[in-house]
Amino acid sequence: MKGGRSKSDSRNNDAKLKRKGAGAGTKASKKAAKDPNKPKRPASAFFVFMEDFRKQYKESHPNNKSVAAVGKAGGDKWKSLSEAEKAPFAAKAEKRKFEYNKDMAAYNKRLAGGNDDESDKSKSEVNDEDEEDESDGEEEDDDE
């Protein structure tokens, strides 16, 4: 049996395959969990274009069930557009990017500050109540 495999070799290979598959599940758990409060990245000009194009394509091809066909047609149309025709979509994408950057700055500030926004709000509400109590006391003194 030169060069042949024994039954024990095949069992070892099967065991390795089983372990490899089991390791894939633990690998995902090592990855950091995504924060649901983190703002989502903005769509590019092409994806802003595709939002409108999908609606138009669905109206003109109501029987089409293929997502790939819509994507391919949208890509071909995007390539055929001139820069002037792409400009409105680019402007919308820039606006979304600006909003995203603003939201990310606020998000990062919240992470760094440890939710100072909520604590500041609660402090101001407490201070407002104290001021109202003081003003009520002054009015009673004036009446007497």
C-alpha positions in Angstrom: 0.0 0.0 0.0 2.6 2.5 -1.0 1.2 6.0 -1.3 -2.3 4.8 -0.3 -4.3 6.4 2.5 -5.3 4.5 5.5 -8.7 4.8 7.2 -7.2 6.8 10.0 -5.8 9.4 7.6 -9.3 10.0 6.2 -10.8 10.3 9.7 -8.2 12.9 10.6 -9.1 14.9 7.5 -12.8 14.7 8.4 -12.1 15.9 11.9 -10.0 18.8 10.6 -12.9 19.8 8.3 -15.4 19.7 11.2 -13.2 21.8 13.4 -12.6 24.3 10.6 -16.3 24.8 10.1 -16.9 25.1 13.8 -14.2 27.8 14.1 -16.0 30.0 11.6 -18.8 30.6 14.1 -16.4 31.7 16.8 -14.6 34.1 14.5 -17.7 36.2 14.0 -18.1 36.6 17.7 -14.7 38.2 18.0 -15.7 41.0 15.7 -16.9 44.2 17.5 -20.6 44.7 17.6 -22.0 47.5 15.5 -23.5 50.5 17.4 -27.1 50.9 16.2 -26.9 54.7 17.0 -24.0 55.3 14.7 -25.1 57.2 11.6 -25.2 55.3 8.3 -22.8 56.4 5.5 -24.5 58.5 2.8 -25.3 57.2 -0.6 -23.1 58.1 -3.5 -24.4 60.0 -6.6 -24.9 56.7 -8.4 -27.1 55.3 -5.6 -29.1 58.5 -5.4 -29.7 58.1 -9.2 -30.7 54.5 -8.7 -33.4 55.5 -6.2 -35.2 57.4 -8.9 -34.3 55.0 -11.7 -35.8 52.0 -9.8 -39.1 53.7 -9.7 -39.1 54.5 -13.4 -37.9 51.1 -14.4 -40.6 49.4 -12.3 -43.3 51.5 -13.9 -42.1 50.7 -17.4 -41.3 47.0 -16.7 -44.0 45.9 -14.2 -43.5 42.1 -14.8 -39.7 42.2 -14.1 -38.7 40.4 -10.9 -35.0 40.4 -11.5 -32.9 42.7 -9.3 -29.9 42.1 -11.5 -31.8 43.4 -14.6 -32.6 46.6 -12.9 -29.1 47.1 -11.7 -27.6 46.4 -15.1 -30.0 48.8 -16.8 -29.3 51.5 -14.2 -25.6 51.1 -14.6 -25.8 51.4 -18.4 -28.0 54.5 -18.1 -25.6 56.1 -15.6 -22.7 55.5 -17.9 -24.5 57.1 -20.8 -25.4 60.3 -18.8 -23.3 63.4 -19.3 -21.7 65.3 -16.4 -24.5 67.9 -16.6 -27.1 65.3 -16.3 -25.3 63.7 -13.3 -25.0 67.1 -11.5 -28.3 67.0 -9.6 -27.6 63.6 -8.2 -24.1 64.7 -7.2 -25.5 67.7 -5.5 -28.0 65.5 -3.5 -25.1 63.2 -2.6 -23.0 66.1 -1.4 -25.9 67.4 0.7 -26.3 63.9 2.3 -22.5 63.7 2.9 -22.6 67.1 4.7 -25.5 65.9 6.9 -23.6 62.7 7.6 -20.5 64.5 8.6 -22.5 66.7 11.0 -24.2 63.7 12.5 -20.9 61.8 12.8 -19.4 64.8 14.6 -22.3 64.8 17.1 -22.0 61.1 17.5 -18.3 61.2 18.1 -18.8 64.0 20.6 -21.4 61.9 22.5 -19.0 58.9 22.6 -16.1 61.0 23.8 -18.2 63.0 26.3 -20.0 60.0 27.8 -23.5 61.3 27.0 -23.0 64.8 28.4 -26.0 66.0 26.3 -28.5 64.2 28.5 -26.8 65.3 31.7 -26.7 68.9 30.6 -30.4 68.8 29.8 -31.3 67.4 33.1 -29.1 69.9 34.9 -30.8 72.8 33.1 -34.3 71.5 34.0 -33.4 71.2 37.6 -32.0 74.8 37.6 -35.2 76.0 36.0 -37.3 74.4 38.7 -35.1 76.1 41.4 -35.5 79.5 39.8 -39.3 79.1 39.6 -39.3 78.2 43.4 -37.3 81.2 44.2 -39.5 83.5 42.2 -42.6 82.1 43.9 -41.1 82.9 47.3 -40.4 86.5 46.3 -43.9 87.0 45.2 -45.3 85.8 48.5 -43.0 88.3 50.3 -44.3 91.1 48.2 -47.9 90.3 48.9 -47.5 90.3 52.7 
